[in-house]
């Protein structure tokens, strides 16, 4: 095999007719300019497909080509090859056999790497060739930082084993080489590698829990050294400029870190609990920029109508949904769409999540009575064209926002409601007269985030009888759909889900709806709104995603919230309190 390994990649691909000499020369020129591997250059230039090239190499080397995304790889097994060597030699243990280890390598022709790996493992090495992109993703996903975090936690626990809290406070300076700094860096790196949106640090009676929210679901890592919690909390408070002496009251703060080459903005919130202080950190990747509306996932038929609303010169546009439904992302996308030298845009936020050029962003500070209402009153005197209010929290904020919408400004804001129809009546419930709501309101977007099925392990799924009854309430032809789910694979960390997709409904105000609002007729407004042109409830939009194989039945049923709408047949066969999914009860 060694003779086979010595053949040059370019010569092999020419010999097998996959590329021409001219294409090879072009790639070699690019390689000499960039210093990158020839195979990567050939793939990036579109001269050869990666799978085609790897299959050809595998045939020539008489080893298998393995798609590691489709393999279930033991996270404990891979650690027999330490992470630093695995990344250095671009290798991964795929399988343990009776007398050997199957090792996937991006470059199995690297004889030095093969010999070094063979010397590190207690069994013979059998080689396979794998995609380098898949290999890098597998390293990030499988190695994570669990062992490193446990090691630093133990080091920190030993460091402060015999010291009290006051000495801990005194030792927490800005030195980045302390045990607590290394531990926090590992925690943040692990979160970034796993694409977590939030980190929860929760001291308990017997252990310290560190949980990451990934695709909307929390994943837990338990640290036995519970006595390190105070050191972690103190260091994080220092980073965020909080009062380290205050432990009885909640605090909010903000910090920035560079993690894995990315600039991460961290929003921190502390809360005193029975066993100490809990911290939740929202991670915002500033290096990725703001997604425009075209990349928000909003379906084209809704996107076009929503952009038409944004192009109106005045009025109120609301984006609604529970916490974590992506409202802020939609608002920032809207501001990006509207941002131009001809328009003055002012935002009033708590907190300011992303910095936007040319836009005047105001951070609320309740400690000095700089609240939404006070800033909004000043904003109207700043000659804005567009105003974005982070949230319609109270009657005064709603009233000033309405005044802005009625005096020639376009006002964007959020509201915590379940759907678009109930948002209009919520404004009235908050003390705004119906005729003002009717005059100012232009449209309402309601949204949720649903977990997407992993494309790599997608397979057929059969709903239960109970689930089918709910689905047929949404669509009578639900029984004719070929539903999908994720079986679980390496790429999705065995969860069956990868990423999330936005589910949207858009309600545009019509004359009939405005009439009902002016009459304070909430029931009549609801009936008219449901018949409005283009209106589609969230559950129906989610069903379309399930029909297209994007999300599971379970994700659809999470959006079916109004049990009273179930038809008599379904209601007779299902007792909601016992049989319905939790989200429906």
C-alpha positions as CSV (number, residue, x, y, z in Angstrom):
1,X,0.0,0.0,0.0
2,X,2.9,2.4,0.6
3,X,3.7,2.4,-3.1
4,X,0.1,3.4,-3.8
5,X,0.3,6.1,-1.2
6,X,3.2,7.8,-2.9
7,X,1.3,8.6,-6.1
8,X,0.5,12.3,-6.4
9,X,-3.2,13.3,-6.2
10,X,-3.1,15.3,-9.4
11,X,-1.5,12.5,-11.4
12,X,-4.1,10.0,-10.1
13,X,-7.0,12.3,-11.0
14,X,-5.6,12.8,-14.5
15,X,-4.9,9.1,-14.9
16,X,-8.5,8.3,-14.0
17,X,-9.9,11.0,-16.3
18,X,-11.5,13.2,-13.6
19,X,-9.5,16.3,-14.5
20,X,-7.3,17.5,-17.4
21,X,-3.7,18.7,-17.3
22,X,-4.9,22.2,-17.9
23,X,-7.2,22.1,-14.9
24,X,-4.4,20.6,-12.7
25,X,-2.1,23.5,-13.7
26,X,-4.8,26.0,-12.8
27,X,-5.2,24.3,-9.4
28,X,-1.5,24.2,-8.8
29,X,-1.2,27.9,-9.6
30,X,-3.9,28.6,-7.0
31,X,-2.2,26.2,-4.5
32,X,1.1,28.0,-4.8
33,X,-0.6,31.3,-4.3
34,X,-2.7,30.3,-1.2
35,X,-0.6,27.4,0.3
36,X,-3.7,25.2,0.6
37,X,-4.0,21.5,0.0
38,X,-4.4,20.6,-3.7
39,X,-7.6,18.5,-3.0
40,X,-9.3,21.5,-1.3
41,X,-8.3,23.8,-4.2
42,X,-9.7,21.4,-6.8
43,X,-13.0,21.2,-4.9
44,X,-13.3,24.9,-4.3
45,X,-12.6,25.7,-8.0
46,X,-15.4,23.3,-8.9
47,X,-13.1,21.2,-11.0
48,X,-14.0,18.0,-9.2
49,X,-16.7,16.9,-6.7
50,X,-15.4,16.0,-3.3
51,X,-17.3,12.7,-3.1
52,X,-16.1,11.7,-6.5
53,X,-12.5,12.5,-5.7
54,X,-12.6,10.7,-2.3
55,X,-14.2,7.6,-3.8
56,X,-11.4,7.5,-6.5
57,X,-8.7,7.9,-3.8
58,X,-10.4,5.1,-1.7
59,X,-10.4,2.7,-4.7
60,X,-6.8,3.5,-5.4
61,X,-5.6,3.0,-1.8
62,X,-7.9,-0.1,-1.3
63,X,-9.6,1.5,1.7
64,X,-13.2,2.4,2.3
65,X,-14.7,5.9,1.9
66,X,-17.0,6.5,4.8
67,X,-19.6,9.2,5.2
68,X,-19.2,9.9,8.9
69,X,-22.3,12.0,9.1
70,X,-24.3,8.8,8.6
71,X,-22.4,6.9,11.3
72,X,-23.2,6.6,15.0
73,X,-19.9,7.3,16.6
74,X,-19.2,6.6,20.2
75,X,-18.2,9.8,22.0
76,X,-16.1,7.8,24.6
77,X,-14.4,5.7,21.9
78,X,-13.0,8.7,20.0
79,X,-11.2,10.0,23.1
80,X,-8.7,7.1,22.9
81,X,-7.1,9.5,20.4
82,X,-6.6,12.8,22.2
83,X,-8.3,15.8,20.6
84,X,-5.0,17.6,19.9
85,X,-3.7,14.7,17.9
86,X,-7.0,14.1,16.2
87,X,-7.1,17.6,14.9
88,X,-3.4,17.8,14.1
89,X,-3.5,14.6,12.0
90,X,-7.1,15.2,10.7
91,X,-8.2,11.8,12.0
92,X,-11.1,10.2,14.0
93,X,-11.7,6.8,15.5
94,X,-14.9,5.6,13.8
95,X,-15.2,2.0,15.2
96,X,-13.5,-0.4,17.5
97,X,-13.2,-4.0,16.2
98,X,-11.9,-7.2,17.8
99,X,-8.3,-6.6,16.9
100,X,-8.2,-3.1,15.4
101,X,-9.5,0.4,15.3
102,X,-11.1,1.8,12.1
103,X,-9.7,5.3,11.8
104,X,-11.0,7.9,9.3
105,X,-8.5,10.3,7.9
106,X,-8.8,13.3,5.6
107,X,-5.3,12.4,4.2
108,X,-4.6,8.7,4.7
109,X,-1.5,9.1,2.4
110,X,0.2,11.0,5.3
111,X,2.4,8.1,6.4
112,X,3.9,10.0,9.3
113,X,0.4,10.7,10.7
114,X,-0.6,7.1,10.2
115,X,2.5,5.7,12.0
116,X,2.1,8.2,14.9
117,X,-1.6,7.3,15.4
118,X,-0.7,3.6,15.2
119,X,1.8,4.1,18.0
120,X,-0.7,5.8,20.2
121,X,-3.5,3.1,20.0
122,X,-3.4,-0.3,21.7
123,X,-4.7,-2.1,18.6
124,X,-3.9,-2.2,14.9
125,X,-5.1,0.7,12.8
126,X,-7.3,0.2,9.7
127,X,-7.7,3.3,7.6
128,X,-10.7,4.9,5.9
129,X,-10.9,8.1,3.9
130,X,-13.4,10.8,5.1
131,X,-14.5,14.3,4.1
132,X,-12.4,16.9,5.8
133,X,-15.4,19.2,6.3
134,X,-17.3,16.4,7.9
135,X,-14.3,15.5,10.0
136,X,-13.9,19.1,11.3
137,X,-17.6,19.2,12.2
138,X,-17.3,15.8,14.0
139,X,-14.3,17.0,16.0
140,X,-16.3,20.1,17.2
141,X,-19.4,18.0,18.0
142,X,-17.8,14.9,19.6
143,X,-14.8,16.2,21.5
144,X,-16.7,19.2,22.8
145,X,-15.1,20.5,26.1
146,X,-16.7,18.2,28.7
147,X,-13.5,16.7,30.0
148,X,-11.6,20.0,29.8
149,X,-14.4,21.7,31.7
150,X,-14.3,19.0,34.4
151,X,-10.5,19.2,34.6
152,X,-10.5,23.0,35.1
153,X,-13.4,22.8,37.6
154,X,-11.4,20.3,39.7
155,X,-8.4,22.6,39.5
156,X,-10.5,25.6,40.6
157,X,-12.0,23.6,43.4
158,X,-8.6,22.6,44.7
159,X,-7.3,26.2,44.4
160,X,-10.1,27.6,46.6
161,X,-10.6,24.5,48.8
162,X,-9.4,26.1,52.0
163,X,-10.3,29.7,51.2
164,X,-13.3,31.7,52.1
165,X,-15.5,33.8,49.8
166,X,-13.7,37.1,50.6
167,X,-10.3,35.7,49.5
168,X,-11.9,34.4,46.4
169,X,-13.1,37.9,45.6
170,X,-9.7,39.4,46.2
171,X,-8.0,36.9,43.8
172,X,-10.3,37.5,40.9
173,X,-8.4,40.1,38.9
174,X,-8.1,40.4,35.1
175,X,-5.5,37.7,34.7
176,X,-6.6,35.4,31.9
177,X,-4.4,32.6,33.1
178,X,-6.3,31.8,36.3
179,X,-8.2,28.6,36.8
180,X,-11.5,30.4,36.7
181,X,-10.6,32.2,33.5
182,X,-9.6,28.9,31.8
183,X,-12.8,27.3,33.0
184,X,-15.0,30.0,31.6
185,X,-13.1,30.1,28.3
186,X,-13.8,26.4,28.0
187,X,-17.5,26.8,28.8
188,X,-17.9,29.5,26.2
189,X,-15.9,27.5,23.6
190,X,-18.1,24.5,24.2
191,X,-21.2,26.6,23.8
192,X,-20.0,28.1,20.5
193,X,-18.9,24.7,19.2
194,X,-22.4,23.3,20.0
195,X,-24.1,26.4,18.5
196,X,-25.9,27.1,21.8
197,X,-27.9,30.3,22.1
198,X,-27.8,30.5,25.9
199,X,-25.7,29.2,28.8
200,X,-27.4,28.5,32.2
201,X,-25.2,28.2,35.3
202,X,-27.2,26.9,38.2
203,X,-25.7,26.0,41.6
204,X,-27.5,23.2,43.3
205,X,-27.3,21.5,46.7
206,X,-25.0,18.7,45.5
207,X,-23.6,19.9,42.2
208,X,-23.2,22.7,39.7
209,X,-25.3,22.5,36.5
210,X,-24.2,24.0,33.3
211,X,-26.9,23.8,30.6
212,X,-26.8,24.9,27.0
213,X,-29.9,25.8,25.0
214,X,-29.4,24.2,21.5
215,X,-32.1,24.6,18.9
216,X,-34.5,25.6,21.7
217,X,-33.8,22.6,24.0
218,X,-31.6,22.6,27.1
219,X,-28.7,20.0,27.3
220,X,-27.1,19.5,30.7
221,X,-23.6,19.0,32.0
222,X,-23.1,18.4,35.7
223,X,-20.0,19.5,37.6
224,X,-19.5,17.8,41.0
225,X,-17.4,20.7,42.4
226,X,-20.3,22.8,43.6
227,X,-18.0,25.1,45.7
228,X,-16.7,26.7,42.5
229,X,-20.1,28.4,41.7
230,X,-19.2,31.5,43.7
231,X,-15.9,32.0,41.8
232,X,-17.7,31.6,38.4
233,X,-20.4,34.1,39.4
234,X,-17.9,36.6,40.7
235,X,-15.7,36.5,37.6
236,X,-18.8,36.8,35.3
237,X,-20.0,39.8,37.3
238,X,-16.6,41.5,37.0
239,X,-16.7,40.9,33.2
240,X,-20.2,42.4,32.9
241,X,-19.5,45.4,35.2
242,X,-22.0,44.3,37.9
243,X,-21.9,44.9,41.6
244,X,-20.0,41.9,43.0
245,X,-21.1,42.8,46.6
246,X,-24.8,42.5,45.8
247,X,-26.0,38.9,46.0
248,X,-29.6,39.5,47.2
249,X,-31.0,41.2,44.1
250,X,-31.1,40.3,40.4
251,X,-28.7,42.1,38.1
252,X,-28.3,42.5,34.4
253,X,-25.1,43.2,32.5
254,X,-23.2,42.8,29.3
255,X,-19.8,41.6,28.2
256,X,-17.8,40.7,25.1
257,X,-15.4,37.8,24.4
258,X,-13.6,36.4,21.4
259,X,-14.3,32.7,21.2
260,X,-13.0,30.5,18.4
261,X,-12.2,33.6,16.3
262,X,-15.7,35.0,16.7
263,X,-16.7,38.2,18.5
264,X,-19.4,37.1,21.0
265,X,-21.6,39.6,22.8
266,X,-22.9,38.2,26.1
267,X,-26.0,39.4,27.9
268,X,-26.0,38.3,31.5
269,X,-28.8,38.0,34.0
270,X,-28.3,36.9,37.6
271,X,-30.9,35.7,40.0
272,X,-30.6,34.8,43.7
273,X,-31.8,31.2,44.3
274,X,-31.7,28.9,47.3
275,X,-28.1,27.6,46.7
276,X,-26.5,30.8,45.5
277,X,-26.9,32.8,42.3
278,X,-28.0,31.5,39.0
279,X,-26.7,33.1,35.8
280,X,-28.2,32.9,32.3
281,X,-26.2,34.2,29.4
282,X,-27.5,35.0,25.9
283,X,-24.8,34.6,23.3
284,X,-25.0,36.9,20.3
285,X,-22.5,36.3,17.5
286,X,-21.6,39.9,16.3
287,X,-19.3,38.6,13.6
288,X,-22.1,37.0,11.7
289,X,-23.9,40.3,11.2
290,X,-27.7,40.9,11.0
291,X,-29.8,38.6,8.8
292,X,-31.9,40.5,6.3
293,X,-35.6,39.7,5.8
294,X,-34.8,37.7,2.7
295,X,-32.7,35.3,4.8
296,X,-35.1,35.2,7.8
297,X,-36.9,32.1,6.6
298,X,-40.1,34.0,6.1
299,X,-42.1,32.3,3.2
300,X,-42.2,34.3,0.0
301,X,-46.0,34.8,0.0
302,X,-45.7,36.4,3.5
303,X,-42.4,38.2,2.9
304,X,-43.8,40.2,-0.1
305,X,-46.8,41.4,1.9
306,X,-44.7,42.2,4.9
307,X,-42.3,44.3,2.8
308,X,-45.3,46.2,1.4
309,X,-46.3,47.0,5.0
310,X,-42.8,48.3,5.8
311,X,-43.0,50.6,2.8
312,X,-45.9,52.4,4.2
313,X,-45.1,56.0,5.4
314,X,-46.8,55.6,8.8
315,X,-48.7,53.3,11.1
316,X,-48.0,50.6,13.7
317,X,-46.6,47.2,12.8
318,X,-46.4,44.6,15.5
319,X,-44.3,41.4,15.7
320,X,-45.7,39.0,18.3
321,X,-44.9,35.7,20.0
322,X,-43.5,34.3,23.2
323,X,-39.9,34.8,24.4
324,X,-37.4,33.1,22.1
325,X,-39.6,33.0,19.1
326,X,-37.4,35.2,17.0
327,X,-39.2,38.5,17.2
328,X,-36.0,40.6,17.7
329,X,-34.5,38.9,14.6
330,X,-37.5,39.9,12.5
331,X,-37.4,43.5,13.8
332,X,-33.7,43.8,13.1
333,X,-34.2,42.4,9.6
334,X,-36.9,44.9,9.1
335,X,-34.6,47.8,10.2
336,X,-31.9,46.5,7.8
337,X,-34.5,46.6,5.0
338,X,-35.5,50.1,5.8
339,X,-32.1,51.6,6.6
340,X,-31.1,54.2,4.1
341,X,-29.5,57.7,4.1
342,X,-32.9,59.3,3.4
343,X,-34.6,57.9,6.5
344,X,-33.9,58.7,10.2
345,X,-34.5,55.6,12.4
346,X,-34.5,55.7,16.2
347,X,-34.8,52.6,18.3
348,X,-35.7,52.3,22.0
349,X,-34.4,48.9,23.3
350,X,-33.8,47.0,26.5
351,X,-31.2,45.9,25.8
352,X,-29.6,46.9,22.5
353,X,-28.7,43.5,21.0
354,X,-26.9,44.5,17.8
355,X,-25.3,47.7,16.7
356,X,-26.7,49.0,13.4
357,X,-25.0,51.7,11.3
358,X,-26.8,55.0,10.7
359,X,-29.5,54.1,13.3
360,X,-29.8,55.9,16.6
361,X,-30.2,53.2,19.2
362,X,-31.2,54.1,22.8
363,X,-30.5,51.7,25.7
364,X,-33.2,51.8,28.4
365,X,-31.8,52.3,31.9
366,X,-34.4,52.1,34.6
367,X,-31.9,53.0,37.4
368,X,-31.9,56.6,36.2
369,X,-35.6,56.6,35.1
370,X,-34.7,56.3,31.5
371,X,-37.7,54.1,30.6
372,X,-39.5,53.4,27.4
373,X,-42.1,56.1,27.9
374,X,-39.6,58.9,28.7
375,X,-37.3,58.0,25.8
376,X,-40.3,57.7,23.4
377,X,-41.5,61.2,24.3
378,X,-38.1,62.6,23.4
379,X,-37.9,60.4,20.3
380,X,-40.9,62.1,18.8
381,X,-39.1,65.4,19.0
382,X,-36.0,64.1,17.2
383,X,-37.7,64.3,13.7
384,X,-37.6,60.5,13.1
385,X,-39.1,58.8,10.1
386,X,-39.2,55.3,11.7
387,X,-39.3,54.4,15.3
388,X,-38.6,50.9,16.7
389,X,-39.9,50.2,20.3
390,X,-38.4,47.1,21.8
391,X,-41.6,46.1,23.5
392,X,-45.1,47.5,24.1
393,X,-44.9,46.9,27.9
394,X,-47.6,49.2,29.4
395,X,-50.4,51.5,28.6
396,X,-48.2,54.6,28.5
397,X,-45.8,53.1,26.1
398,X,-48.6,51.9,23.9
399,X,-50.2,55.4,24.0
400,X,-47.0,57.2,22.9
401,X,-46.3,54.6,20.2
402,X,-49.9,55.1,18.9
403,X,-49.4,58.8,18.9
404,X,-46.2,58.4,16.8
405,X,-48.0,56.1,14.3
406,X,-50.8,58.6,14.0
407,X,-48.5,61.6,13.4
408,X,-46.7,60.4,10.3
409,X,-44.2,57.9,11.7
410,X,-43.8,54.2,11.0
411,X,-43.6,52.5,14.3
412,X,-42.3,48.9,14.8
413,X,-42.7,47.0,18.0
414,X,-43.2,43.7,19.7
415,X,-46.0,42.3,21.9
416,X,-46.1,39.1,23.9
417,X,-49.3,37.4,22.6
418,X,-50.0,33.9,21.1
419,X,-51.2,35.0,17.7
420,X,-51.8,38.0,15.5
421,X,-55.6,38.2,16.0
422,X,-55.4,38.5,19.8
423,X,-52.7,41.2,19.6
424,X,-55.2,43.9,18.4
425,X,-57.5,43.1,21.3
426,X,-54.6,43.1,23.7
427,X,-53.9,46.7,22.9
428,X,-57.4,47.5,23.8
429,X,-57.2,45.5,27.0
430,X,-54.1,47.6,27.9
431,X,-56.3,50.8,27.9
432,X,-56.0,52.0,24.3
433,X,-59.4,53.1,22.8
434,X,-60.5,50.8,19.9
435,X,-60.8,53.7,17.5
436,X,-57.1,54.6,18.1
437,X,-56.0,51.0,17.5
438,X,-58.1,50.9,14.3
439,X,-56.6,54.1,13.0
440,X,-52.9,53.3,13.8
441,X,-52.5,49.5,13.4
442,X,-51.4,48.4,9.9
443,X,-50.4,44.8,10.3
444,X,-49.3,42.1,12.8
445,X,-46.8,39.2,12.4
446,X,-47.0,36.3,14.8
447,X,-44.2,33.8,14.8
448,X,-42.6,30.8,16.4
449,X,-39.4,28.8,15.9
450,X,-39.8,25.1,15.1
451,X,-37.0,22.5,15.1
452,X,-36.0,21.3,11.6
453,X,-35.6,17.6,10.8
454,X,-32.0,16.7,10.2
455,X,-31.6,16.2,6.4
456,X,-28.9,13.7,6.9
457,X,-31.0,11.1,8.8
458,X,-34.5,12.0,7.7
459,X,-36.8,9.0,7.6
460,X,-40.6,8.2,7.4
461,X,-42.7,8.7,10.4
462,X,-46.2,7.5,11.3
463,X,-48.4,9.7,13.5
464,X,-50.3,8.1,16.3
465,X,-54.1,7.9,16.1
466,X,-54.4,10.8,18.6
467,X,-52.0,12.9,16.6
468,X,-53.8,12.2,13.4
469,X,-57.1,13.5,14.9
470,X,-55.4,16.8,15.8
471,X,-53.8,17.0,12.3
472,X,-57.1,16.4,10.6
473,X,-58.5,19.3,12.5
474,X,-55.8,21.5,10.8
475,X,-56.2,19.8,7.4
476,X,-58.8,17.2,6.5
477,X,-56.4,15.5,4.1
478,X,-53.7,15.1,6.8
479,X,-53.9,11.3,6.5
480,X,-52.6,11.5,2.9
481,X,-49.2,13.1,3.9
482,X,-45.9,11.2,4.1
483,X,-44.6,12.6,7.4
484,X,-40.9,12.6,8.3
485,X,-38.7,12.5,11.4
486,X,-34.9,12.3,12.1
487,X,-33.6,9.0,13.1
488,X,-30.5,10.5,14.8
489,X,-27.0,10.6,13.4
490,X,-23.5,12.0,13.9
491,X,-24.4,15.3,12.2
492,X,-27.3,16.1,14.5
493,X,-25.7,14.6,17.7
494,X,-28.3,11.8,17.6
495,X,-31.2,14.3,18.2
496,X,-32.9,13.9,14.8
497,X,-33.1,17.7,14.6
498,X,-30.7,20.3,13.1
499,X,-31.4,24.0,13.3
500,X,-34.7,25.8,13.4
501,X,-37.1,27.4,11.0
502,X,-39.5,30.3,11.5
503,X,-43.3,29.7,11.3
504,X,-45.2,32.9,10.5
505,X,-48.7,34.3,10.2
506,X,-49.5,37.8,8.9
507,X,-52.6,39.7,9.6
508,X,-53.2,42.9,7.5
509,X,-55.8,45.3,8.7
510,X,-58.9,45.6,6.5
511,X,-61.8,48.1,6.6
512,X,-64.1,45.4,8.1
513,X,-61.6,44.7,10.9
514,X,-61.2,48.4,11.6
515,X,-64.9,48.9,11.9
516,X,-65.1,46.1,14.5
517,X,-62.3,47.6,16.5
518,X,-64.0,51.0,16.5
519,X,-67.1,49.3,17.8
520,X,-65.0,47.6,20.5
521,X,-66.4,44.3,19.2
522,X,-63.6,41.8,20.0
523,X,-65.7,38.7,19.0
524,X,-66.7,40.3,15.7
525,X,-63.1,41.4,15.0
526,X,-61.9,37.8,15.5
527,X,-64.5,36.4,13.1
528,X,-63.7,39.0,10.4
529,X,-59.9,38.5,10.9
530,X,-60.1,34.8,10.3
531,X,-61.7,35.4,7.0
532,X,-59.2,38.1,5.9
533,X,-57.5,37.6,2.5
534,X,-54.2,35.9,2.9
535,X,-54.6,35.1,6.6
536,X,-53.3,31.7,7.6
537,X,-53.0,30.5,11.2
538,X,-49.6,29.4,12.6
539,X,-50.8,25.8,12.9
540,X,-51.7,25.7,9.2
541,X,-48.3,27.2,8.2
542,X,-46.6,24.6,10.4
543,X,-48.6,21.8,8.7
544,X,-47.3,23.0,5.4
545,X,-43.7,22.6,6.7
546,X,-44.6,19.1,7.9
547,X,-46.1,18.3,4.5
548,X,-42.8,19.4,2.9
549,X,-40.8,17.2,5.3
550,X,-39.1,20.1,7.1
551,X,-40.5,19.5,10.6
552,X,-42.1,16.7,12.6
553,X,-45.7,16.2,13.6
554,X,-44.7,17.0,17.2
555,X,-43.5,20.4,16.2
556,X,-46.8,21.1,14.4
557,X,-48.9,20.1,17.4
558,X,-47.0,22.5,19.6
559,X,-48.6,25.3,17.7
560,X,-52.2,24.1,18.1
561,X,-53.2,26.0,21.2
562,X,-56.9,26.6,21.0
563,X,-58.5,23.3,22.1
564,X,-62.0,24.7,21.8
565,X,-61.7,24.7,18.0
566,X,-61.5,20.9,17.9
567,X,-64.5,19.6,16.0
568,X,-67.1,17.5,17.7
569,X,-65.8,14.2,16.4
570,X,-62.2,14.8,17.6
571,X,-63.5,16.2,20.9
572,X,-65.5,13.0,21.5
573,X,-62.5,10.8,20.9
574,X,-59.9,12.8,22.8
575,X,-60.0,14.0,26.3
576,X,-57.6,17.0,26.1
577,X,-56.4,16.8,29.7
578,X,-55.3,13.2,29.3
579,X,-54.5,12.5,25.7
580,X,-53.5,15.8,24.1
581,X,-49.9,16.8,23.8
582,X,-48.7,19.1,26.6
583,X,-48.6,22.1,24.3
584,X,-52.3,21.6,23.5
585,X,-53.7,21.4,27.0
